[in-house]
Amino acid sequence: MSHTRADFDQYMVPNYAPAAFVPVRGAGSRVWDQADRQYVDLTGGIAVNALGHCHPALVAALNEQGSKLWHLSNAFTNEPALDLAQKLVKATFADRVFFCNSGAEANEAALKLARRAAIERFGDKKHKVLSALNSFHGRTFFTVCVGGQPKYSDGFGPKPAGIEYFEYNNLDSLSALIDDETACVIIEPIQGEGGVVPATAAFIAGVRALCDKHHAFLIFDEVQSGAGRTGSLYAYQEYGVSPDILTSAKGIGGGFPLGCMLTTSDIAKHLAVGTHGTTYGGNPLACAIGNALLDVVNTATVLDGVKAKRELFVAAIAKINAQYSVFDEVRGMGLLIGAELKPAFAGKAKDLLNLAVKEGLMILMAGPNVIRFAPSLVIADEDIREGMQRFERAVAAFVTA
């Protein structure tokens, strides 16, 4: 049966507004729709498809594990989960790993752990969660309230207490809020949905120092910035500042639902048996694919390539901007790139996305004023060139619309 975009409106809950075309297959950084029209994919499934579509290593892992063992529940452990946990521990600051299915779940686990550990160590008053304005940490009710964007959290009734917000990249703003009742500070090293805004090195170092001073846990939300996206396995490694707890999802599964929370042994002990869980977390199918993803991504070839490919994007955007003067600033790290529209085009990022689709190009927004690119980490240089040529045609139509 061949479906149309209209079927979405008939059968699906209307909380999404997908594009008019329906993709049916993909290979690398190319996607084809029902009419066999080809698109260059510079979205990476919103920084998820870290190796593009149908990467041979991930397909092989899926097929091999799919014929062995899919699911057991956490009444049992399994070899792929243990393999992946060991690799993550060896590659990061962490000693312990908790597996789940998404970034929201990973952040929910991190926040629960931070609060529980703080309360068990210092008493019930130590429960406050500090988060940056314009941040995004997921769509569960707790995480969406921790994210400092009322447009996502309003309208669902009373919000959890004990959450306060500071200005991103403003250490004075955080310093005015943090105190000895603060359980944790959660930040994205690069704000993704908030406009692809990287933290400054001084801010990250200052946050770490304030958390140490007040015995608060520092949580890095690396759901979007992790799994090689910046050219390091995790963005914290670019800053040289380690968190107490780190969350990872999106790219770590290469397109298969997989999330995880990383922390130290000393903190992890506060999640004793029965205190937290998830039905599918750590299932062997997801972890087998995560293992294959990590084996490819956590190599000098891929991580160095991310930084080199970024320069191709930045140069192409600069060339386009020199002719059409549509962007104020290009931000981000590695292959998480944001191009902010000039005030004359404020609020029109969606219009540019729609014009890109007409040119056979898939791109993203990060708010109404920012165009976001989050392609495969191994996107071919030829696909970058072709994609940016299509983007230039879309920009040309955009400025004359």
MIRO-701680 format. One line per field, with one value per residue (C-alpha): residue number from 1; z, x, y. Coordinates in nm, 3 decimals, decimal comma. Each point is the difference from the previous one (the first is absolute). Example, Ala and Ser with C-alpha at 12.3 -4.5 7.8 and 13.67 -1.06 7.14 Angstrom:
2
num [1  2] .
Z [0,780  -0,066] .
X [1,230  0,137] .
Y [-0,450  0,344] .
END
This chain:
401
num [1  2  3  4  5  6  7  8  9  10  11  12  13  14  15  16  17  18  19  20  21  22  23  24  25  26  27  28  29  30  31  32  33  34  35  36  37  38  39  40  41  42  43  44  45  46  47  48  49  50  51  52  53  54  55  56  57  58  59  60  61  62  63  64  65  66  67  68  69  70  71  72  73  74  75  76  77  78  79  80  81  82  83  84  85  86  87  88  89  90  91  92  93  94  95  96  97  98  99  100  101  102  103  104  105  106  107  108  109  110  111  112  113  114  115  116  117  118  119  120  121  122  123  124  125  126  127  128  129  130  131  132  133  134  135  136  137  138  139  140  141  142  143  144  145  146  147  148  149  150  151  152  153  154  155  156  157  158  159  160  161  162  163  164  165  166  167  168  169  170  171  172  173  174  175  176  177  178  179  180  181  182  183  184  185  186  187  188  189  190  191  192  193  194  195  196  197  198  199  200  201  202  203  204  205  206  207  208  209  210  211  212  213  214  215  216  217  218  219  220  221  222  223  224  225  226  227  228  229  230  231  232  233  234  235  236  237  238  239  240  241  242  243  244  245  246  247  248  249  250  251  252  253  254  255  256  257  258  259  260  261  262  263  264  265  266  267  268  269  270  271  272  273  274  275  276  277  278  279  280  281  282  283  284  285  286  287  288  289  290  291  292  293  294  295  296  297  298  299  300  301  302  303  304  305  306  307  308  309  310  311  312  313  314  315  316  317  318  319  320  321  322  323  324  325  326  327  328  329  330  331  332  333  334  335  336  337  338  339  340  341  342  343  344  345  346  347  348  349  350  351  352  353  354  355  356  357  358  359  360  361  362  363  364  365  366  367  368  369  370  371  372  373  374  375  376  377  378  379  380  381  382  383  384  385  386  387  388  389  390  391  392  393  394  395  396  397  398  399  400  401] .
Z [0,000  -0,096  0,243  -0,058  0,222  0,044  0,184  0,274  0,059  0,007  0,233  0,207  0,306  -0,137  0,211  -0,302  -0,337  -0,228  -0,347  -0,297  -0,145  0,145  0,006  -0,073  -0,009  0,072  -0,061  0,152  -0,015  -0,280  0,043  -0,255  0,022  -0,137  -0,344  0,008  0,029  0,166  0,290  0,167  0,374  0,215  0,302  0,118  0,149  0,234  0,085  0,032  -0,317  0,092  -0,282  -0,244  -0,131  -0,008  0,082  -0,069  0,352  0,162  -0,244  0,070  0,376  -0,029  -0,213  0,215  0,334  -0,147  -0,059  0,354  0,277  0,003  0,352  0,346  0,249  0,275  0,206  -0,205  -0,149  -0,350  -0,183  -0,238  0,293  0,195  -0,306  -0,061  0,366  0,014  -0,313  0,133  0,335  -0,169  -0,230  0,258  0,359  0,112  0,203  -0,037  -0,275  0,005  -0,332  -0,115  -0,326  -0,055  0,103  0,212  0,189  0,046  0,140  0,222  0,143  0,048  0,180  0,223  0,085  0,077  0,227  0,176  0,059  0,124  0,238  0,134  0,064  0,128  0,086  -0,155  -0,053  -0,257  -0,295  -0,227  -0,370  -0,191  -0,377  -0,275  -0,163  -0,356  0,067  -0,102  0,195  -0,124  -0,005  0,317  0,236  0,229  -0,275  -0,202  0,311  0,067  -0,354  0,016  -0,284  0,120  -0,350  0,052  0,367  0,041  -0,020  0,184  0,349  0,315  -0,055  0,224  0,272  0,059  -0,353  -0,068  -0,311  -0,076  -0,317  -0,218  -0,023  0,289  0,305  0,216  -0,071  0,122  0,296  0,118  0,010  0,114  0,372  0,245  -0,077  -0,365  -0,090  -0,355  -0,295  -0,341  -0,319  -0,365  -0,102  -0,325  0,017  -0,288  -0,020  0,154  -0,315  -0,020  0,258  0,143  0,357  0,044  0,159  0,286  0,068  0,010  0,235  0,218  0,024  0,109  0,269  0,133  0,014  0,194  0,241  0,079  -0,016  -0,296  -0,277  -0,350  -0,274  -0,363  -0,242  -0,302  -0,171  -0,307  0,037  0,081  -0,191  -0,210  -0,111  0,101  -0,120  0,345  0,127  0,245  0,004  0,360  -0,133  -0,215  0,313  0,229  0,276  0,117  0,130  0,281  -0,219  -0,380  -0,218  -0,352  -0,258  -0,361  -0,183  0,236  -0,162  -0,356  -0,057  0,230  0,329  0,259  0,286  0,298  0,315  0,103  0,348  0,265  0,236  0,301  -0,141  -0,168  0,333  0,086  -0,262  0,196  -0,121  -0,069  0,010  -0,376  -0,314  -0,355  -0,184  -0,321  0,123  -0,076  -0,223  -0,211  -0,339  0,079  0,171  -0,286  -0,235  0,252  0,014  -0,377  -0,007  0,265  -0,171  -0,314  0,153  0,281  -0,238  -0,105  -0,361  0,071  0,278  -0,193  -0,307  0,188  0,053  -0,361  -0,134  0,220  -0,186  -0,331  0,136  0,154  -0,322  -0,208  0,231  -0,010  -0,380  -0,013  0,258  -0,190  -0,289  0,175  0,346  0,191  0,304  0,301  0,162  -0,052  0,328  0,144  0,012  -0,235  -0,201  0,217  -0,186  0,041  -0,240  0,152  -0,235  -0,012  0,166  -0,340  -0,032  0,366  0,057  -0,353  0,050  -0,081  -0,335  -0,090  0,102  -0,231  -0,289  0,068  -0,034  -0,345  -0,091  0,125  0,330  0,360  0,266  0,349  0,215  0,351  0,087  -0,244  -0,085  -0,036  -0,278  0,143  -0,169  0,181  -0,275  0,011  0,156  -0,302  -0,266  -0,328  -0,107  -0,328  0,191  0,191  -0,325  -0,166  0,309  0,031  -0,369  0,056  0,312  -0,201  -0,246  0,293  0,148  -0,338  -0,011  0,366  -0,041  -0,301  0,147] .
X [0,000  0,132  -0,085  -0,018  0,077  -0,376  -0,009  0,208  -0,271  -0,265  0,165  0,269  -0,022  0,058  0,303  0,233  -0,010  0,217  0,111  -0,225  0,213  0,026  0,352  0,013  0,371  0,341  0,366  0,279  -0,106  -0,254  -0,373  -0,268  -0,373  -0,298  0,049  0,370  0,106  0,341  0,085  0,330  -0,049  0,182  -0,226  0,138  -0,342  0,073  0,355  -0,111  0,118  0,366  0,109  -0,273  -0,263  0,056  0,371  0,141  0,145  -0,336  -0,198  0,236  -0,037  -0,379  -0,019  0,242  -0,158  -0,349  0,050  0,133  -0,178  -0,226  -0,126  0,031  -0,101  0,228  -0,063  0,299  0,307  0,138  0,331  -0,064  -0,098  0,309  0,221  -0,144  0,019  0,365  0,083  -0,172  0,177  0,338  -0,063  -0,134  0,027  -0,268  0,009  -0,363  -0,265  -0,381  -0,167  -0,338  -0,174  0,016  0,151  -0,300  0,034  0,373  -0,060  -0,284  0,237  0,277  -0,226  -0,148  0,347  0,131  -0,292  0,007  0,375  -0,014  -0,288  0,155  0,327  -0,122  -0,371  -0,337  0,075  0,269  -0,233  0,018  0,068  0,160  -0,033  0,075  -0,266  -0,073  0,129  -0,157  0,023  -0,287  -0,379  -0,085  -0,179  0,300  0,258  -0,216  -0,042  0,375  0,056  -0,029  -0,251  -0,356  -0,140  0,066  -0,099  -0,299  -0,356  0,040  -0,095  0,210  0,373  0,247  0,146  0,365  0,105  0,165  0,158  0,317  0,124  0,217  0,362  -0,060  0,190  -0,129  -0,357  0,079  0,199  -0,302  -0,215  0,225  0,015  0,037  -0,355  0,094  0,007  0,124  0,065  -0,092  0,133  0,051  0,362  -0,162  -0,361  -0,166  -0,366  0,090  0,182  0,326  0,180  0,327  0,100  0,315  0,296  -0,002  -0,368  0,045  0,298  -0,192  -0,304  0,223  0,158  -0,337  -0,133  0,309  -0,037  -0,363  0,026  -0,239  0,018  0,083  -0,202  0,100  -0,285  0,189  -0,300  0,059  0,369  0,128  0,098  0,263  -0,211  0,262  0,307  0,062  -0,200  -0,170  0,006  0,124  0,330  0,033  -0,031  0,222  -0,262  -0,165  -0,359  -0,124  -0,275  -0,029  -0,296  0,027  -0,254  -0,079  0,325  0,108  -0,251  0,056  -0,375  -0,103  -0,165  0,278  0,090  0,229  0,107  0,366  0,129  0,254  -0,018  -0,033  -0,310  -0,147  -0,031  -0,297  -0,211  -0,024  -0,204  -0,360  0,048  -0,020  -0,053  -0,127  -0,146  0,201  0,317  0,315  -0,175  0,245  -0,124  0,049  0,333  0,136  -0,065  0,149  0,314  0,036  -0,059  0,261  0,257  -0,029  -0,041  0,255  0,295  0,241  -0,110  -0,363  0,054  0,267  -0,222  -0,285  0,214  0,118  -0,352  -0,116  0,239  -0,162  -0,341  0,124  0,178  -0,310  -0,226  0,244  0,002  -0,379  -0,020  0,250  -0,244  -0,339  0,073  -0,258  0,195  0,128  0,209  0,108  0,030  0,054  0,275  0,086  -0,300  -0,256  -0,028  -0,240  -0,036  -0,200  -0,212  0,047  -0,271  -0,151  -0,088  -0,092  -0,253  0,031  0,220  -0,297  -0,046  0,360  -0,047  -0,300  0,194  0,287  -0,240  -0,097  0,370  0,033  0,166  -0,083  0,111  -0,115  -0,101  0,121  -0,270  -0,166  0,320  0,266  0,072  0,159  0,217  0,064  0,099  0,159  0,347  0,134  -0,188  0,190  0,163  -0,189  -0,329  0,103  0,077  -0,322  -0,206  0,139  -0,057  -0,364  0,001  0,131  -0,288  -0,242  0,158  -0,021  -0,373  -0,036  0,141  -0,222  -0,318] .
Y [0,000  0,344  0,277  0,374  0,295  0,042  -0,333  0,159  0,258  -0,271  -0,252  0,170  0,223  0,353  0,093  -0,012  0,176  -0,215  0,099  -0,064  -0,280  -0,351  -0,150  -0,373  -0,087  0,144  -0,075  0,202  0,364  -0,044  -0,068  -0,092  0,065  -0,192  0,154  -0,100  0,362  0,031  0,233  0,084  -0,053  0,258  -0,063  -0,333  -0,069  0,297  -0,111  -0,364  -0,173  0,039  -0,232  0,093  -0,238  -0,376  0,007  -0,349  -0,040  0,078  -0,214  -0,292  0,046  0,018  -0,314  -0,199  0,089  -0,021  -0,370  -0,057  0,187  0,306  0,055  -0,150  0,272  0,123  -0,312  -0,121  0,163  -0,058  0,007  0,294  0,224  -0,098  0,055  0,346  0,101  -0,105  0,201  0,312  -0,026  -0,042  0,299  0,248  0,129  -0,246  -0,321  -0,102  0,001  -0,007  -0,088  0,129  0,085  0,375  0,330  0,088  -0,328  0,056  0,348  -0,122  -0,260  0,258  0,244  -0,269  -0,128  0,348  0,083  -0,336  0,011  0,360  -0,071  -0,318  0,182  0,336  -0,023  0,085  0,370  -0,079  -0,053  0,308  -0,048  0,287  0,011  0,249  0,212  -0,108  -0,350  -0,328  -0,326  -0,214  -0,033  -0,189  0,235  0,032  0,051  0,238  0,215  -0,011  0,125  0,376  0,045  0,071  -0,057  -0,372  -0,030  0,231  -0,125  -0,330  0,109  0,055  -0,042  -0,183  0,221  0,075  0,096  0,337  0,149  0,195  0,169  -0,219  0,113  0,243  -0,119  0,288  -0,113  -0,351  0,126  0,198  -0,315  -0,282  -0,069  -0,284  -0,121  -0,060  -0,369  0,042  0,227  -0,139  0,157  -0,080  0,068  0,112  0,113  -0,184  0,091  0,335  0,110  -0,201  0,214  -0,138  0,069  0,204  -0,175  0,252  -0,068  -0,377  0,032  0,245  -0,228  -0,286  0,216  0,120  -0,356  -0,109  0,291  -0,082  -0,381  -0,008  -0,258  0,122  -0,170  0,040  -0,068  -0,133  -0,153  0,215  0,091  -0,351  -0,314  0,175  0,296  0,261  -0,186  -0,146  -0,295  0,239  0,379  0,015  -0,133  0,312  0,214  -0,205  0,007  -0,322  -0,013  -0,219  -0,143  -0,003  -0,089  -0,139  -0,112  0,097  -0,085  -0,277  -0,236  0,117  0,014  -0,284  0,116  0,000  0,231  -0,017  0,179  -0,006  0,074  -0,096  -0,296  0,228  0,169  -0,309  -0,182  0,222  -0,178  -0,325  -0,296  0,099  0,379  0,053  -0,203  -0,032  -0,297  0,020  0,170  -0,197  -0,251  -0,202  0,118  0,370  -0,058  -0,210  0,290  0,245  -0,214  0,006  0,375  0,068  -0,222  0,213  0,345  -0,010  -0,003  0,272  -0,038  0,086  0,256  0,192  -0,025  0,170  0,309  0,003  -0,038  0,286  0,230  -0,096  0,099  0,325  0,100  -0,077  0,200  0,293  -0,009  0,000  0,277  0,215  0,007  0,004  0,146  -0,203  -0,121  0,191  -0,270  -0,362  -0,191  -0,343  -0,261  -0,282  -0,112  0,177  0,329  0,289  0,293  0,285  0,208  0,376  0,212  0,077  -0,370  -0,061  -0,275  -0,139  -0,307  -0,225  0,175  -0,077  -0,364  -0,030  0,150  -0,243  -0,294  0,129  -0,016  -0,358  0,087  -0,092  0,251  0,099  0,294  0,082  0,247  0,241  0,189  -0,269  -0,249  -0,314  -0,261  -0,331  -0,244  -0,341  0,014  -0,189  0,195  -0,010  0,326  -0,034  -0,003  0,312  0,181  -0,115  0,079  0,351  0,066  -0,088  0,215  0,295  -0,035  -0,006  0,314  0,175  -0,074  0,099  0,351  0,070  -0,149] .
END
